């Protein structure tokens, strides 16, 4: 589904060029549960941004459903992100003035989906994450775990090709983090939803079926293992 080929990304730091990624390759197949790991500064967030088509490589190639993303203009890239990619952030990024239902509905509003269908799909996504009873609560009326469930529902509501999760358990206690991972594992196994995590959380890495480990922008491990949840 998504193929990263020999990608290098450099940034200017003062007068120096710094390699955030150095000749990294990765295959993401449909239905995968994959984690990109590494310490702070390893390049994992940079790689996630490449996969998300938020950033572009200096060298190398990224193919999304066979399309070389370098050939797409900014409007086409925005459409690709809006239609095919769901995002989950460690800080949740919910709109504080909207209810849980309205937050989940919002991506569909941007896609000009009719209101009746938006509400039905948003309610179903909240049911999948076990939060339909709280759908009229605003974020400040929800716990951290509940807010992350809303964020997962928002990522799923578009029926994206892939969900990208940047440190989704970082701001959660261990019990809540495991509950969130249980939800994502179940969605992956029952609905074949593709998840790609950027994380150094051992619980995430243990559950992943494939782990790509980076250090200073270089791949030091890329392997598959059995689901261990």
C-alpha positions as a LaTeX table, in Angstrom:
\begin{tabular}{lrrr}
\hline
Residue & $x$ (\AA) & $y$ (\AA) & $z$ (\AA) \\
\hline
Unk1 & 0.00 & 0.00 & 0.00 \\
Unk2 & 2.75 & 2.46 & 0.99 \\
Unk3 & 6.34 & 1.94 & $-0.07$ \\
Unk4 & 9.22 & 4.09 & 1.20 \\
Unk5 & 12.30 & 3.67 & $-0.96$ \\
Unk6 & 15.79 & 4.89 & 0.06 \\
Unk7 & 14.46 & 8.09 & 1.59 \\
Unk8 & 16.84 & 10.77 & 2.83 \\
Unk9 & 15.65 & 13.98 & 4.50 \\
Unk10 & 18.00 & 16.83 & 5.37 \\
Unk11 & 17.36 & 20.01 & 7.33 \\
Unk12 & 19.34 & 23.18 & 7.73 \\
Unk13 & 20.59 & 23.89 & 11.25 \\
Unk14 & 22.45 & 27.16 & 11.03 \\
Unk15 & 25.11 & 26.67 & 8.38 \\
Unk16 & 25.04 & 22.88 & 8.63 \\
Unk17 & 22.98 & 20.23 & 6.84 \\
Unk18 & 21.67 & 17.59 & 9.25 \\
Unk19 & 20.33 & 14.25 & 8.05 \\
Unk20 & 17.09 & 13.44 & 9.85 \\
Unk21 & 16.72 & 10.31 & 7.70 \\
Unk22 & 19.47 & 8.52 & 5.81 \\
Unk23 & 18.53 & 6.02 & 3.07 \\
Unk24 & 15.51 & 4.55 & 4.91 \\
Unk25 & 13.20 & 2.01 & 3.24 \\
Unk26 & 9.93 & 0.56 & 4.53 \\
Unk27 & 7.01 & $-1.45$ & 3.12 \\
Unk28 & 3.56 & $-0.91$ & 4.68 \\
Unk29 & 1.05 & $-3.53$ & 3.64 \\
Unk30 & $-2.71$ & $-3.34$ & 4.14 \\
Unk31 & $-3.77$ & $-4.62$ & 7.56 \\
Unk32 & $-0.36$ & $-4.17$ & 9.15 \\
Unk33 & 0.18 & $-3.12$ & 12.78 \\
Unk34 & 3.58 & $-1.48$ & 12.52 \\
Unk35 & 5.68 & 0.55 & 14.93 \\
Unk36 & 8.50 & 2.97 & 14.13 \\
Unk37 & 10.69 & 3.18 & 17.22 \\
Unk38 & 13.76 & 5.02 & 18.41 \\
Unk39 & 14.88 & 7.55 & 20.96 \\
Unk40 & 14.21 & 11.27 & 20.69 \\
Unk41 & 15.93 & 12.62 & 17.58 \\
Unk42 & 16.10 & 9.20 & 15.91 \\
Unk43 & 13.99 & 10.34 & 12.94 \\
Unk44 & 10.78 & 8.45 & 13.69 \\
Unk45 & 8.52 & 11.51 & 13.62 \\
Unk46 & 10.21 & 12.72 & 10.44 \\
Unk47 & 9.51 & 9.36 & 8.82 \\
Unk48 & 5.89 & 9.46 & 9.99 \\
Unk49 & 5.55 & 12.92 & 8.42 \\
Unk50 & 6.91 & 11.50 & 5.15 \\
Unk51 & 4.38 & 8.67 & 5.20 \\
Unk52 & 1.67 & 11.23 & 5.98 \\
Unk53 & 2.69 & 13.30 & 2.93 \\
Unk54 & 3.22 & 16.28 & 5.23 \\
Unk55 & 6.91 & 16.46 & 4.36 \\
Unk56 & 8.85 & 15.37 & 1.26 \\
Unk57 & 12.25 & 13.66 & 0.94 \\
Unk58 & 15.37 & 15.25 & $-0.50$ \\
Unk59 & 16.18 & 11.89 & $-2.05$ \\
Unk60 & 14.28 & 8.66 & $-2.53$ \\
Unk61 & 10.70 & 7.82 & $-3.33$ \\
Unk62 & 7.37 & 7.34 & $-1.51$ \\
Unk63 & 4.60 & 5.44 & $-3.28$ \\
Unk64 & 1.03 & 5.60 & $-1.92$ \\
Unk65 & $-1.28$ & 3.12 & $-3.67$ \\
Unk66 & 1.21 & 3.09 & $-6.54$ \\
Unk67 & 1.29 & 6.89 & $-6.87$ \\
Unk68 & 4.65 & 8.65 & $-6.49$ \\
Unk69 & 3.71 & 11.42 & $-4.05$ \\
Unk70 & 6.45 & 13.68 & $-5.43$ \\
Unk71 & 4.37 & 14.06 & $-8.61$ \\
Unk72 & 1.38 & 15.49 & $-6.68$ \\
Unk73 & 0.76 & 19.20 & $-6.23$ \\
Unk74 & $-0.21$ & 20.67 & $-2.86$ \\
Unk75 & $-3.97$ & 20.39 & $-3.56$ \\
Unk76 & $-3.67$ & 16.71 & $-4.52$ \\
Unk77 & $-1.57$ & 16.00 & $-1.43$ \\
Unk78 & $-4.20$ & 17.69 & 0.76 \\
Unk79 & $-6.91$ & 15.55 & $-0.84$ \\
Unk80 & $-4.87$ & 12.39 & $-0.30$ \\
Unk81 & $-4.41$ & 13.21 & 3.39 \\
Unk82 & $-8.08$ & 14.13 & 3.82 \\
Unk83 & $-9.42$ & 11.00 & 2.14 \\
Unk84 & $-6.90$ & 8.24 & 2.82 \\
Unk85 & $-5.04$ & 9.02 & 6.08 \\
Unk86 & $-6.31$ & 9.15 & 9.65 \\
Unk87 & $-4.23$ & 10.85 & 12.34 \\
Unk88 & $-3.97$ & 10.22 & 16.09 \\
Unk89 & $-1.83$ & 12.62 & 18.15 \\
Unk90 & $-0.40$ & 12.32 & 21.66 \\
Unk91 & $-2.03$ & 15.66 & 22.58 \\
Unk92 & $-5.38$ & 14.53 & 21.08 \\
Unk93 & $-5.83$ & 17.82 & 19.09 \\
Unk94 & $-9.58$ & 17.98 & 19.72 \\
Unk95 & $-11.50$ & 21.19 & 19.18 \\
Unk96 & $-12.47$ & 22.32 & 22.70 \\
Unk97 & $-15.75$ & 24.03 & 21.76 \\
Unk98 & $-17.13$ & 20.94 & 19.99 \\
Unk99 & $-18.69$ & 17.84 & 21.52 \\
Unk100 & $-17.15$ & 14.41 & 21.03 \\
Unk101 & $-19.66$ & 13.72 & 18.25 \\
Unk102 & $-18.91$ & 17.03 & 16.53 \\
Unk103 & $-15.15$ & 16.45 & 16.77 \\
Unk104 & $-15.53$ & 13.06 & 15.10 \\
Unk105 & $-17.93$ & 14.47 & 12.52 \\
Unk106 & $-15.62$ & 17.36 & 11.59 \\
Unk107 & $-13.37$ & 15.53 & 9.03 \\
Unk108 & $-16.50$ & 14.48 & 7.14 \\
Unk109 & $-17.69$ & 18.08 & 7.07 \\
Unk110 & $-14.43$ & 18.98 & 5.30 \\
Unk111 & $-15.19$ & 16.25 & 2.75 \\
Unk112 & $-18.69$ & 17.69 & 2.12 \\
Unk113 & $-20.46$ & 14.55 & 3.33 \\
Unk114 & $-24.23$ & 15.15 & 3.88 \\
Unk115 & $-25.20$ & 15.87 & 7.49 \\
Unk116 & $-27.31$ & 12.74 & 8.07 \\
Unk117 & $-24.50$ & 10.48 & 6.86 \\
Unk118 & $-21.92$ & 12.45 & 8.90 \\
Unk119 & $-23.83$ & 11.92 & 12.13 \\
Unk120 & $-24.47$ & 8.23 & 11.44 \\
Unk121 & $-20.80$ & 7.59 & 10.67 \\
Unk122 & $-19.58$ & 9.61 & 13.65 \\
Unk123 & $-21.91$ & 7.73 & 16.02 \\
Unk124 & $-20.74$ & 4.40 & 14.62 \\
Unk125 & $-17.07$ & 5.39 & 15.07 \\
Unk126 & $-17.77$ & 6.35 & 18.69 \\
Unk127 & $-19.52$ & 3.02 & 19.22 \\
Unk128 & $-16.39$ & 1.25 & 17.95 \\
Unk129 & $-14.30$ & 3.04 & 20.57 \\
Unk130 & $-16.81$ & 2.56 & 23.38 \\
Unk131 & $-17.65$ & 6.23 & 23.83 \\
Unk132 & $-21.11$ & 6.67 & 22.36 \\
Unk133 & $-22.57$ & 7.41 & 25.83 \\
Unk134 & $-20.30$ & 10.46 & 26.06 \\
Unk135 & $-20.83$ & 11.74 & 22.53 \\
Unk136 & $-22.37$ & 15.04 & 23.67 \\
Unk137 & $-19.55$ & 15.85 & 26.12 \\
Unk138 & $-16.89$ & 18.40 & 25.27 \\
Unk139 & $-13.19$ & 17.47 & 25.63 \\
Unk140 & $-12.83$ & 19.25 & 28.99 \\
Unk141 & $-15.58$ & 16.97 & 30.34 \\
Unk142 & $-13.66$ & 13.82 & 29.35 \\
Unk143 & $-10.67$ & 12.00 & 30.84 \\
Unk144 & $-7.42$ & 11.65 & 28.92 \\
Unk145 & $-8.30$ & 8.12 & 27.88 \\
Unk146 & $-11.75$ & 9.19 & 26.73 \\
Unk147 & $-10.27$ & 12.05 & 24.70 \\
Unk148 & $-7.90$ & 9.62 & 23.01 \\
Unk149 & $-10.87$ & 7.39 & 22.18 \\
Unk150 & $-12.52$ & 10.38 & 20.53 \\
Unk151 & $-9.30$ & 10.98 & 18.59 \\
Unk152 & $-9.29$ & 7.34 & 17.43 \\
Unk153 & $-12.94$ & 7.62 & 16.34 \\
Unk154 & $-12.13$ & 10.82 & 14.46 \\
Unk155 & $-9.27$ & 9.05 & 12.66 \\
Unk156 & $-11.51$ & 6.11 & 11.73 \\
Unk157 & $-14.61$ & 7.99 & 10.62 \\
Unk158 & $-13.29$ & 8.63 & 7.10 \\
Unk159 & $-12.59$ & 4.90 & 6.61 \\
Unk160 & $-8.96$ & 5.78 & 5.76 \\
Unk161 & $-6.45$ & 3.48 & 4.08 \\
Unk162 & $-4.07$ & 3.92 & 7.01 \\
Unk163 & $-4.11$ & 5.42 & 10.52 \\
Unk164 & $-0.92$ & 7.14 & 11.67 \\
Unk165 & $-0.48$ & 7.42 & 15.44 \\
Unk166 & 2.27 & 9.67 & 16.82 \\
Unk167 & 3.08 & 8.60 & 20.41 \\
Unk168 & $-0.61$ & 7.85 & 21.11 \\
Unk169 & 0.04 & 6.55 & 24.65 \\
Unk170 & 2.57 & 9.18 & 25.76 \\
Unk171 & 0.16 & 11.25 & 27.86 \\
Unk172 & $-1.74$ & 8.32 & 29.36 \\
Unk173 & $-1.18$ & 6.23 & 32.48 \\
Unk174 & $-0.25$ & 2.58 & 31.87 \\
Unk175 & $-3.72$ & 1.17 & 32.51 \\
Unk176 & $-5.43$ & 3.66 & 30.18 \\
Unk177 & $-2.67$ & 3.21 & 27.58 \\
Unk178 & $-3.31$ & $-0.54$ & 27.53 \\
Unk179 & $-7.05$ & 0.04 & 27.14 \\
Unk180 & $-6.37$ & 2.33 & 24.15 \\
Unk181 & $-4.01$ & $-0.26$ & 22.63 \\
Unk182 & $-6.66$ & $-2.96$ & 23.16 \\
Unk183 & $-9.09$ & $-0.88$ & 21.08 \\
Unk184 & $-6.61$ & $-0.34$ & 18.26 \\
Unk185 & $-5.53$ & $-4.00$ & 18.29 \\
Unk186 & $-9.17$ & $-5.10$ & 18.06 \\
Unk187 & $-9.87$ & $-2.67$ & 15.21 \\
Unk188 & $-6.80$ & $-3.94$ & 13.37 \\
Unk189 & $-7.71$ & $-7.59$ & 13.81 \\
Unk190 & $-11.46$ & $-7.38$ & 13.24 \\
Unk191 & $-11.62$ & $-4.65$ & 10.57 \\
Unk192 & $-8.10$ & $-5.03$ & 9.05 \\
Unk193 & $-7.41$ & $-1.34$ & 9.69 \\
Unk194 & $-3.76$ & $-0.50$ & 9.03 \\
Unk195 & $-1.96$ & 1.23 & 11.90 \\
Unk196 & 1.49 & 2.82 & 11.86 \\
Unk197 & 2.81 & 4.04 & 15.21 \\
Unk198 & 5.67 & 6.33 & 16.07 \\
Unk199 & 6.50 & 5.25 & 19.60 \\
Unk200 & 9.11 & 4.14 & 22.09 \\
Unk201 & 6.46 & 2.68 & 24.43 \\
Unk202 & 7.41 & $-1.00$ & 25.09 \\
Unk203 & 3.73 & $-1.96$ & 25.17 \\
Unk204 & 3.23 & $-0.61$ & 21.64 \\
Unk205 & 6.38 & $-2.34$ & 20.39 \\
Unk206 & 5.36 & $-5.64$ & 21.99 \\
Unk207 & 1.97 & $-5.61$ & 20.25 \\
Unk208 & 3.29 & $-4.55$ & 16.84 \\
Unk209 & 3.64 & $-7.19$ & 14.14 \\
Unk210 & 6.51 & $-5.28$ & 12.56 \\
Unk211 & 9.02 & $-2.92$ & 14.15 \\
Unk212 & 11.30 & $-0.50$ & 12.34 \\
Unk213 & 13.92 & 0.88 & 14.71 \\
Unk214 & 15.82 & 4.06 & 13.86 \\
Unk215 & 18.92 & 5.63 & 15.36 \\
Unk216 & 20.21 & 8.99 & 14.14 \\
Unk217 & 18.09 & 8.65 & 11.01 \\
Unk218 & 19.45 & 5.22 & 10.07 \\
Unk219 & 17.57 & 1.91 & 10.13 \\
Unk220 & 19.12 & $-0.42$ & 12.72 \\
Unk221 & 16.29 & $-2.98$ & 12.80 \\
Unk222 & 13.41 & $-3.87$ & 10.49 \\
Unk223 & 11.73 & $-7.12$ & 11.43 \\
Unk224 & 8.44 & $-8.91$ & 11.85 \\
Unk225 & 7.31 & $-10.92$ & 14.83 \\
Unk226 & 4.14 & $-12.63$ & 15.97 \\
Unk227 & 1.41 & $-10.63$ & 17.62 \\
Unk228 & 2.15 & $-10.73$ & 21.34 \\
Unk229 & $-0.81$ & $-8.93$ & 22.89 \\
\hline
\end{tabular}
